[in-house]
Amino acid sequence: MWLKLVGRLGISYRTVKDLNLIIDNLPGCCPPFQCQDVLIGNENLQFHFHDVLLCVHMIYRDPEFAQDLVFAPERHYMDQERTQRVYSEMYTSDWWWSVQVRNTTSF
């Protein structure tokens, strides 16, 4: 049943492991998946993950992401009078402004 479904979908992989190998071999792609067993209660669970620091490194070195990276807080408003503030991304938050501009964590 499962193999029939995979065949009908027309995908180039059969298992998660196969998909991870395809992703790992893409040019400029993220670091390879790692696997770690974690015992929770009486159950041994298997977690698949990327090294976060290597992912951040990959994003920062790729010129395709340069236009999307934000390093400073911004305040966005809905009107010219600046009475209605818009919070849409982390860099538009009061927290980011507080930490980077005023160098404090209190609002």
VENNORGI-V162959 format. One record per residue. RES is the residue in one letter. SS is DSSP state (~ for helix, > for strand, _ for the rest). OMEGA is omega in whole degrees, -180 to 180 (none if undefined). D_LAST is the distance of its C-alpha to the last C-alpha in whole Angstrom. Layout:
# VENNORGI-V162959
<<RES & SS & OMEGA & D_LAST> <RES & SS & OMEGA & D_LAST>>
This chain:
# VENNORGI-V162959
<<M & _ & -177 & 57> <W & ~ & -179 & 54> <L & ~ & 176 & 56> <K & ~ & 179 & 58> <L & ~ & 179 & 54> <V & ~ & 179 & 53> <G & ~ & -180 & 56> <R & ~ & -180 & 55> <L & ~ & 179 & 52> <G & _ & 180 & 53> <I & _ & -173 & 50> <S & _ & 179 & 51> <Y & _ & -179 & 50> <R & _ & -176 & 51> <T & _ & 176 & 49> <V & ~ & 179 & 45> <K & ~ & 177 & 46> <D & ~ & 179 & 48> <L & ~ & 179 & 45> <N & ~ & 178 & 43> <L & ~ & 177 & 46> <I & ~ & 180 & 46> <I & ~ & -178 & 42> <D & ~ & -177 & 43> <N & _ & 176 & 45> <L & _ & 179 & 44> <P & _ & 179 & 43> <G & _ & -175 & 40> <C & _ & -178 & 39> <C & _ & 179 & 36> <P & _ & -178 & 37> <P & _ & 176 & 40> <F & _ & 172 & 39> <Q & > & 180 & 39> <C & > & 179 & 40> <Q & > & 175 & 40> <D & > & 179 & 41> <V & > & 179 & 39> <L & > & 178 & 40> <I & > & -174 & 39> <G & _ & 177 & 41> <N & _ & -175 & 44> <E & > & 177 & 43> <N & > & -178 & 43> <L & > & -180 & 41> <Q & > & -180 & 41> <F & > & 176 & 38> <H & > & -174 & 38> <F & > & 172 & 35> <H & _ & 171 & 34> <D & _ & -174 & 33> <V & ~ & -179 & 29> <L & ~ & 177 & 29> <L & ~ & 177 & 33> <C & ~ & 178 & 31> <V & ~ & 178 & 28> <H & ~ & 180 & 31> <M & ~ & -179 & 33> <I & ~ & -177 & 31> <Y & ~ & -179 & 30> <R & ~ & -177 & 33> <D & _ & -178 & 35> <P & ~ & 179 & 35> <E & ~ & -179 & 35> <F & ~ & -173 & 31> <A & ~ & -177 & 30> <Q & ~ & -178 & 29> <D & ~ & -179 & 27> <L & _ & -180 & 25> <V & _ & -176 & 21> <F & _ & -178 & 20> <A & _ & 179 & 17> <P & _ & 178 & 14> <E & _ & 172 & 16> <R & _ & -180 & 15> <H & > & -179 & 18> <Y & > & 179 & 19> <M & _ & -176 & 22> <D & _ & -179 & 23> <Q & _ & -178 & 24> <E & _ & 180 & 22> <R & _ & 179 & 19> <T & _ & -179 & 18> <Q & _ & -178 & 18> <R & > & 178 & 16> <V & > & 176 & 17> <Y & _ & -176 & 15> <S & _ & -179 & 18> <E & _ & -179 & 18> <M & ~ & -178 & 15> <Y & ~ & 175 & 15> <T & ~ & -176 & 14> <S & _ & 176 & 11> <D & ~ & -179 & 7> <W & ~ & -179 & 7> <W & ~ & 179 & 10> <W & ~ & -179 & 9> <S & ~ & -177 & 7> <V & ~ & -174 & 9> <Q & ~ & -175 & 12> <V & _ & -178 & 12> <R & _ & -179 & 10> <N & _ & 177 & 11> <T & _ & 178 & 8> <T & _ & 177 & 7> <S & _ & -179 & 4> <F & _ & none & 0>>
